[in-house]
Amino acid sequence: MLTLRNSPAGRIGVAAAMAGLALLVPASLAAHDIPPSVAILAYVKPEGHTLRLVVRLPLEAFRDINWPLRGPGYLQLEKLKPLLDEGVTTWISNFVHLYEGQGELSRPVIAATQVSLPSDRSFTTFDGAFAHATGAPLPPATDLAWQQAMLDVVLEYPIASDT
């Protein structure tokens, strides 16, 4: 194979293969629409026999979910709940592993999910984040593009002690 690569026919074949790969890569990346970077905010707080994990991340960080849309790409907020729970289980709770002592905590319960505006500033403290995530949802008529939406999640884990 080395001799073929050094021959003129081999160089043309390698160049053609590289050009073919270059054409395939952008198409596959565009099909998934995965953001190049994702900022995730999170708080962890033990209270009694419950450990709460409160997380905020962009909705567009969830792959392979077709969000229900209306008009020019606004979320149908009233139809999101089952998809949010599925996305949280698949992309957050399956990948987060928390421990108490030497043992891993059991799987969490999804206590709350909340779609938020990108301008919302409630995630500056645990209490603010928790209150917002468990508070009233956005009105169904809110015009919010799915690529701009944030998702707030409260996961609860049973623990033996808050110390």
N, C-alpha and C positions, 0 to 999 in steps of 0.2 A: 504494500500500500504506500509505503514511503516513496517508492520510485514513481508511482502513478501521480502523487501529489506534486512531485518535482517536474513532471512532464507538462507540456502546454495543455494537453487534454485534461490532465488531472487538475491543473490550476483553474481551468474553466469550470469543471465539475464542482470544485470546492466553492468557487465564487457563486455559481448558480445555487448551490445548497444554502449558502449564507444569505443570499438575497431572498430565497424562499422562506427561511426562518425569520428574517427581518420583517417580511410581509405578514407572517402569521402572528407574531408577538403582539403588535398593536391591536389586532382584531380580538385576540383573546382577552387582553386587558380591558378593552372598552366594553366587552360583553358583561363583565362583572361589576363595573362601576365601584370599585373598592377605593376609598380615599387613601392617599399616600401616607397620611398620618392621622392618628386619632388621639385626642386628649380625653382622658378618663379621670373624673374626680370621684373620690371615695372616702367614706368615713366608716370606722368600725367602733362600736361602743357596746360594752357588756352592761346589761341591766337585769338584776335578779338572775333568773335562769334562762335568759335569752341574750344572744349576741346578735346585734343588728348591724348589717352591712348596707350602707346607703350609697348608691352608685349613680353617677350621671355620665352618659356618653351620647354621642351623636347617633340618631336613628339610622343614618346611612352606614354605620359601622356593621350592621347586621347584613350578612350575605344571604342570598337565595330566598328572600322573602318578597313577595309581590304585595306591596302595601295597597289597600283600597284607596283609589284616588277619585277626585271629582274635578271637573273643569280643567284648567291648565296644569294640573299636577298637585292640587291641594289634597291633603289627607282627609279621608272620611273618618273623623275621630271616633264616631260612635261605633265603628266596625273594627276597631283595632285590638280590643282586649284579648281575644284568643291568639292573635298573631304576636302580640307583645309577650304573653306568657310563654309561647313556644320559642320565641327568639331569646328571651331571658334564660330559659332552661338550656337551650342549645349553645348559646354563645357566652353566657356568663356563669351560671351555677355549675355547669359541667366542667368548667376550667378553673374555678376558684376552689382552693383547698385550704381550709382553716383548721387549726389544731388547738386543742386544749391539753396542756401537759404534753404527753407523748402520743396521744391519740388524735386521729383525724375526726373532726366533727361530722355528724351525719348530714345528709343532703338538706339544703335549706327549704323553707317554705317561702313562696313569693307572697309577701304581705301586701305589697302595693306596687303598681306601675302607673306612671304619669307621663304623658307627653307634655313637653314644655317648650316655650318660645326660646329662641337663642338669646334673647335679651334678658331673660330671667336671671336674677342675681341671688337666689336663695341659697346657693351652695357655698356660702362663705363660712358657715358654721354647721355642725352636726344638727343642732336643733332646727335651724332654718331649713336645711335640706330635708330632714325628716318631716317637718310640718308641711312643706310644699309637696313632697312625694305622696303623702297620705291625705292631702287636702282635696278640694274640689277640682274636678277636671276642667280643661278648657271648654268653652262653649262649642257645641258641634258645628256652628257656622263659622268658626275661626278659619281664616284663610292662611294656612301654613303649608309651605312646600315641604315634602318629605325630606329633601336634602338639607333643610335648615332646622328640622325638628331635633330636639334633645329628648332623651328618655331618662327618667328618674325611676330608680328601682329600690325597693326595700326588701332585703332578704333576711330571714330570721332563722337562726340556728339554736337548737337547745344546748345549753351548757350546764355544767354541774355547779359552777360558782362564778360570780362576777369579779372575783379577785384572781 
